[in-house]
Amino acid sequence: MHRVLASIFLLATPLLQAEIKPPKTPFDDYLVAPLRVHRLVTPGELNLTTTLEEKDLHRIFEKVNRIWGHAGVHFAFESIITEPAANPNAYRQNHKSRQLRWLLAIRPKASRKADCFHIYYIKRFLANGVYIGGDGMFVKDMARLRTVEGGVGEPIPRVTSHELGHALTLRHRQEVTNLMASGTSGWTFNEAEIKQARDAAKKLKWIRSAPEMLKEADALYQQGDKKKAALLYRQLAGIPLRCPETARAKTRSNP
Ligand SMILES: [Zn+2]
């Protein structure tokens, strides 16, 4: 009987998971945060090898940005890099430790860079995800969450969004439908968190306002520097809004 109930529940679960509500933040209020995504693919160490492909990362960040759109923060790919983990032995020596700082040692040196956030995807470690610093966030392919009503159907976008919340100074909350609850599929913010995250974003010089970036892109475009303009347009094109600004950014993203 229990088993039957359990399987009915499992079958019904996806139906309970509503889509992430589309954000209503106007274009002029958006802040754009560049982010470098690292796909770690490590010969001889499957645990340090993500099987997420670029197309998966595009889908994942569409959801991340739908969530963060409610706070008017947009995470734009600075780049997506596929590379082996530095120091794969660190995994073998530390993977049972609750202290996760060892993960910093698997970041390849050559692809570190100032002025953007860094997230590393790997197959497996002891938590769903961890924020150690803006230049050291880790998310695993195998992430699992406790489903809550109206929560995100797919764990990885939620875990990614949660770690980015820490990067913008947010702390854990008890409210299970909130993005900052530990281990649930919740994705919502309250007003105080939106203000706090936006204030933190504004303090970072490399996070810029969408209208300011658009102005610069338009100027470059008019001067005929379409390639340089396209780099800026590309960061704006994914903002989850249908408006003349995002439409222009989309058409001018690929010169
Ligand atoms: Zn957390």
Boltz pocket constraint, residues with backbone or C-beta under 6 A from the ligand:
constraints:
  - pocket:
      binder: B
      contacts: [[A, 162], [A, 166], [A, 172], [A, 180], [A, 182]]
      max_distance: 6.0
